[in-house]
Amino acid sequence: MRTTASPTDLGAELGRFDPHLVVCGSPGWTDSGDVLAWVELPAGVGRPARIRVGDSKREAFGLTLEGLLEVLDATEEHVGAEAGGAAERTLPGPIHPTS
């Protein structure tokens, strides 16, 4: 199931919907660690997207739709691993570790 939320409704939607993955492009919202995976889209050109799936954190310059779908796949595999399924998948490149 997918849903969208305005910046003013994001907090309420996170609590109500309890998502596995959040893709956020609104300034002022940062990854609180409350969801399994978070993608923070850059606010400006030349800045990296910040990506976290589980404990794995990365940055990606020029994140494409294909790259975003790979993050979705990694999130789904992580959910499966938590449910006793397949092993976790690492995040794909071109992604560079954050500090």
Secondary structure, DSSP 8 states (H G I E B T S, - for coil): ------TTTHHHHHHHH--SEEEE--TT----S-SSEEEE--SSTT--EEEEETTEEEEETT--HHHHHHHHHHHHHHHHHHTT-S------SS-B---
